[in-house]
Amino acid sequence: MNGRAVVLGGGGSVGNAWQIGLVAGLLEAGLDVTRADLTVGTSAGSTAAAQITSGVPPTELLADIRAAARRPQAASVGPGRGPARPGPSPDHMDRTDAVIEAATDAADMRRRMGAAALAAEPDPADGAAMQWRTVVGARLPSEHWPERWLRIPAVDARTGEPVVFDRDSGVDLVDAVAASTSNGFGVPPYRIGDDRYINGGYRRNENADLAQGHARVLVLSPFGGRSRHPSEWGMHLAAQVEELRAHGSRVETVFPHPDSKHLFGTNAMDLSLRPVAAEAGYEQGRLLAPRLIDFWC
């Protein structure tokens, strides 16, 4: 077993900024995780994963967030570059909580979540997918898959089956990120050809298990490993870490510092908090680098 993997979990617009800041802080302190053998990105983490593997220095990505905060109407700027994403519908949490409560297990939850999202979908001919593709594409420094291995999970809305996109899947990078970031409510299930996809976080919260086979796995989890799903479903990060270690991987997890925990959860889509989250991640990365260098190298 060899190789290194970095996993970026979901966390909304705020979580994306925290991850960018953290990676930039690590780099400044001597640890470059952008050159991992594998990068896994889920939901907002898929945007961050595509950004940090694009060849654009993380410090430049961080500078974009800082610059956006100084511009008028900064809240209209989404993760990285480009316009803000459509937000979840006002009752998003209530609707998804109801689906989770009614489900018998993770597979049943995925099927139910996909069916509910499809039922809430507007007319497929209204151009929603193209609009979302434009928003996502504007955030990415490159529309091409990176040379290094990048994996982006989503869930088939019609079957509930998990799907993992990479450069060999025949799907454009922008489409893969758009699929993984679709929440199903407010952002409709994302269309690729005749198929529809919803958020990769419905597969598992961080999808760290996709890094199995790598000797060292670094997981960045904006939500601190928390899960809204019953623990027996095995969706939470602790279960994924246990599986990785059982297969021989060394694993380190990074959560937001307790002083910045208030930025996540219900605030995760508050664009005005992105600069604060990015700075918190940056400082945290600089402090963590000496310990993580020993683990990574």
C-alpha positions as CSV (number, residue, x, y, z in Angstrom):
1,M,0.0,0.0,0.0
2,N,1.4,3.4,-0.9
3,G,0.3,6.8,-2.1
4,R,-1.4,9.8,-0.4
5,A,-5.0,10.9,-0.6
6,V,-6.8,14.1,0.5
7,V,-10.5,14.1,1.0
8,L,-12.6,17.3,1.0
9,G,-16.1,16.9,2.5
10,G,-19.2,18.9,1.9
11,G,-19.8,22.1,3.9
12,G,-21.6,24.6,1.8
13,S,-20.1,27.9,0.6
14,V,-18.6,28.5,4.0
15,G,-17.0,25.0,4.1
16,N,-15.6,25.5,0.7
17,A,-13.8,28.7,1.8
18,W,-12.5,27.1,5.0
19,Q,-11.0,24.3,2.9
20,I,-9.3,26.7,0.5
21,G,-7.9,28.7,3.4
22,L,-6.7,25.6,5.1
23,V,-4.9,24.2,2.1
24,A,-3.3,27.6,1.5
25,G,-2.2,27.8,5.1
26,L,-0.7,24.3,4.9
27,L,1.2,25.2,1.8
28,E,2.6,28.4,3.2
29,A,3.9,26.4,6.2
30,G,5.5,23.7,4.0
31,L,2.9,21.1,3.3
32,D,1.5,20.8,-0.3
33,V,-1.5,18.5,-0.3
34,T,-2.5,19.7,-3.9
35,R,-0.1,17.1,-5.2
36,A,-1.8,14.1,-3.5
37,D,-2.0,11.0,-5.6
38,L,-5.8,11.1,-5.2
39,T,-8.2,13.9,-4.3
40,V,-11.8,13.1,-3.3
41,G,-14.3,15.9,-3.3
42,T,-18.0,15.8,-2.3
43,S,-20.6,18.5,-2.7
44,A,-19.0,21.9,-2.0
45,G,-15.8,19.9,-1.4
46,S,-16.0,18.8,-5.1
47,T,-15.7,22.5,-6.1
48,A,-12.7,22.9,-3.7
49,A,-11.1,19.7,-5.0
50,A,-11.4,20.8,-8.6
51,Q,-10.0,24.2,-7.6
52,I,-6.9,23.0,-5.7
53,T,-6.0,20.4,-8.4
54,S,-6.4,22.9,-11.3
55,G,-2.8,24.1,-11.1
56,V,-3.9,27.5,-9.7
57,P,-1.9,28.0,-6.4
58,P,-4.1,27.8,-3.3
59,T,-2.8,31.2,-2.2
60,E,-4.3,32.7,-5.4
61,L,-7.6,31.0,-4.7
62,L,-7.5,32.4,-1.1
63,A,-6.7,35.8,-2.6
64,D,-9.8,35.6,-4.7
65,I,-11.9,35.1,-1.6
66,R,-10.2,38.0,0.1
67,A,-10.7,40.3,-2.9
68,A,-14.4,39.3,-3.2
69,A,-14.9,40.5,0.4
70,R,-13.6,43.9,-0.5
71,R,-15.8,44.3,-3.6
72,P,-19.3,45.9,-3.4
73,Q,-22.0,43.2,-3.1
74,A,-19.5,40.7,-2.1
75,A,-22.2,38.3,-1.0
76,S,-23.1,37.7,-4.7
77,V,-19.9,35.9,-5.3
78,G,-20.0,32.1,-4.9
79,P,-17.2,29.6,-3.9
80,G,-14.0,30.5,-5.7
81,R,-14.8,32.5,-8.8
82,G,-18.1,33.4,-10.5
83,P,-21.7,34.0,-9.5
84,A,-23.4,32.7,-6.4
85,R,-25.2,29.4,-6.5
86,P,-28.9,29.2,-6.1
87,G,-29.6,28.4,-2.5
88,P,-31.6,25.6,-1.0
89,S,-35.3,26.1,-0.8
90,P,-36.5,27.6,2.5
91,D,-37.8,24.3,3.8
92,H,-34.8,22.2,2.5
93,M,-33.8,20.9,6.0
94,D,-37.3,20.0,7.0
95,R,-37.9,18.1,3.7
96,T,-34.7,16.2,3.8
97,D,-35.1,15.5,7.5
98,A,-38.5,14.0,6.8
99,V,-37.0,11.7,4.1
100,I,-34.2,10.6,6.4
101,E,-36.7,9.8,9.2
102,A,-38.9,7.8,6.9
103,A,-36.1,5.7,5.4
104,T,-35.1,2.2,6.7
105,D,-31.5,2.4,5.7
106,A,-29.0,4.4,3.6
107,A,-30.0,2.8,0.4
108,D,-33.7,3.4,1.0
109,M,-32.8,7.0,2.0
110,R,-31.0,7.6,-1.3
111,R,-34.0,6.2,-3.3
112,R,-36.4,8.3,-1.4
113,M,-34.3,11.4,-1.6
114,G,-33.9,11.1,-5.4
115,A,-37.7,10.5,-5.8
116,A,-38.5,13.6,-3.7
117,A,-36.0,15.7,-5.6
118,L,-37.4,14.6,-8.9
119,A,-40.9,15.3,-7.7
120,A,-39.8,18.9,-6.8
121,E,-38.0,19.3,-10.1
122,P,-39.2,22.1,-12.5
123,D,-40.0,21.4,-16.1
124,P,-36.8,19.7,-17.5
125,A,-37.1,21.9,-20.5
126,D,-36.6,25.1,-18.5
127,G,-32.9,25.1,-18.8
128,A,-32.2,24.7,-15.1
129,A,-29.3,22.3,-15.8
130,M,-27.6,24.6,-18.2
131,Q,-28.0,27.5,-15.8
132,W,-26.4,25.5,-13.0
133,R,-23.6,24.3,-15.3
134,T,-22.8,28.0,-16.1
135,V,-22.7,28.8,-12.4
136,V,-20.5,25.9,-11.6
137,G,-18.2,26.4,-14.6
138,A,-17.6,30.0,-13.6
139,R,-16.2,28.9,-10.3
140,L,-13.6,26.5,-11.7
141,P,-10.2,27.7,-12.8
142,S,-10.2,25.0,-15.5
143,E,-12.9,22.9,-17.1
144,H,-10.5,20.0,-17.7
145,W,-9.9,17.1,-15.4
146,P,-6.5,17.4,-13.7
147,E,-3.6,15.1,-14.5
148,R,-3.7,13.8,-10.9
149,W,-6.5,11.5,-9.9
150,L,-9.7,13.2,-8.8
151,R,-12.9,11.4,-7.7
152,I,-16.3,13.1,-7.4
153,P,-19.3,11.2,-6.0
154,A,-23.0,11.8,-6.8
155,V,-26.2,9.8,-6.5
156,D,-28.4,8.7,-9.4
157,A,-31.8,10.4,-8.6
158,R,-33.8,7.8,-10.4
159,T,-32.3,4.6,-8.9
160,G,-30.7,5.9,-5.7
161,E,-27.4,4.2,-6.7
162,P,-24.1,6.0,-5.9
163,V,-22.0,7.1,-8.8
164,V,-18.3,8.2,-8.8
165,F,-17.0,10.4,-11.6
166,D,-13.4,10.7,-12.6
167,R,-11.4,11.5,-15.8
168,D,-12.2,8.1,-17.2
169,S,-16.0,8.3,-16.7
170,G,-16.8,10.1,-19.9
171,V,-18.3,13.0,-18.0
172,D,-17.0,16.6,-18.1
173,L,-15.5,17.9,-14.9
174,V,-18.0,20.7,-14.8
175,D,-20.9,18.3,-15.0
176,A,-19.4,16.0,-12.3
177,V,-19.1,19.0,-9.9
178,A,-22.6,20.2,-10.9
179,A,-24.0,16.8,-10.1
180,S,-22.2,16.4,-6.8
181,T,-23.3,19.9,-5.6
182,S,-27.0,19.6,-6.6
183,N,-29.0,19.5,-3.4
184,G,-32.2,18.4,-5.1
185,F,-34.3,21.2,-3.7
186,G,-33.6,24.7,-4.9
187,V,-30.9,23.3,-7.2
188,P,-32.8,20.6,-9.2
189,P,-31.4,17.1,-9.8
190,Y,-28.6,17.7,-12.4
191,R,-29.1,16.4,-15.9
192,I,-26.3,14.6,-17.7
193,G,-27.7,13.1,-20.9
194,D,-30.9,11.2,-19.9
195,D,-29.8,10.8,-16.3
196,R,-30.4,13.0,-13.2
197,Y,-28.1,13.3,-10.2
198,I,-28.3,14.6,-6.6
199,N,-25.7,15.5,-4.0
200,G,-22.7,13.3,-3.5
201,G,-23.1,13.7,0.3
202,Y,-26.1,11.3,0.1
203,R,-23.6,8.5,-0.7
204,R,-21.7,9.2,2.5
205,N,-21.0,12.4,4.2
206,E,-17.3,12.8,3.3
207,N,-16.8,9.7,1.1
208,A,-13.4,9.1,2.6
209,D,-13.8,5.4,1.9
210,L,-13.1,6.2,-1.8
211,A,-9.5,6.7,-0.7
212,Q,-9.1,3.1,0.3
213,G,-5.8,1.6,-0.9
214,H,-3.8,4.7,-0.1
215,A,-1.2,4.6,2.7
216,R,-2.0,8.1,4.1
217,V,-5.4,9.7,4.0
218,L,-6.0,13.3,5.1
219,V,-9.7,14.2,5.6
220,L,-10.9,17.8,5.7
221,S,-14.4,17.9,7.2
222,P,-16.1,21.3,7.6
223,F,-19.0,19.7,9.5
224,G,-16.6,18.2,12.0
225,G,-17.5,14.6,11.1
226,R,-21.1,15.1,12.1
227,S,-24.0,13.3,10.3
228,R,-27.7,13.8,10.2
229,H,-28.2,10.0,9.6
230,P,-28.5,7.3,12.2
231,S,-25.2,6.0,13.2
232,E,-26.1,2.4,12.3
233,W,-26.2,3.4,8.7
234,G,-22.4,3.9,8.7
235,M,-22.7,7.3,6.9
236,H,-20.7,9.3,9.4
237,L,-17.0,9.9,9.1
238,A,-15.9,7.8,12.1
239,A,-17.2,4.7,10.3
240,Q,-15.3,5.6,7.1
241,V,-12.1,6.2,9.1
242,E,-12.5,2.9,10.8
243,E,-12.8,1.1,7.5
244,L,-9.8,2.9,6.0
245,R,-7.7,1.9,9.1
246,A,-8.9,-1.7,8.9
247,H,-7.5,-1.8,5.4
248,G,-4.1,-0.5,6.4
249,S,-4.4,3.3,5.8
250,R,-3.1,5.9,8.2
251,V,-5.8,8.6,8.6
252,E,-5.8,12.1,9.9
253,T,-8.9,14.2,10.2
254,V,-9.1,18.0,10.3
255,F,-12.2,19.8,11.7
256,P,-12.7,23.5,12.1
257,H,-11.3,25.0,15.3
258,P,-13.9,25.1,18.1
259,D,-13.8,28.9,17.9
260,S,-15.1,28.8,14.3
261,K,-17.7,26.0,14.7
262,H,-20.5,28.6,14.6
263,L,-19.7,29.2,10.9
264,F,-21.0,25.8,9.9
265,G,-24.3,24.0,10.1
266,T,-27.2,26.4,9.4
267,N,-24.8,29.1,8.4
268,A,-23.0,27.0,5.8
269,M,-24.6,28.8,2.8
270,D,-24.1,32.3,4.2
271,L,-21.8,33.8,1.6
272,S,-21.0,36.8,3.8
273,L,-19.2,34.3,6.1
274,R,-16.8,33.0,3.5
275,P,-13.9,35.5,4.1
276,V,-14.0,34.8,7.9
277,A,-14.1,31.0,7.2
278,A,-11.2,31.2,4.8
279,E,-9.1,33.2,7.2
280,A,-9.9,30.7,10.0
281,G,-8.9,27.8,7.7
282,Y,-5.7,29.6,6.7
283,E,-4.5,30.2,10.3
284,Q,-5.5,26.7,11.2
285,G,-3.5,25.2,8.3
286,R,-0.4,27.1,9.3
287,L,-0.6,25.8,12.9
288,L,-1.4,22.2,11.9
289,A,1.3,21.9,9.2
290,P,4.3,20.9,11.4
291,R,2.3,17.9,12.8
292,L,0.8,16.9,9.5
293,I,4.1,17.1,7.7
294,D,5.3,14.2,9.8
295,F,2.2,12.2,8.9
296,W,2.1,13.1,5.2
297,C,5.8,12.6,4.5
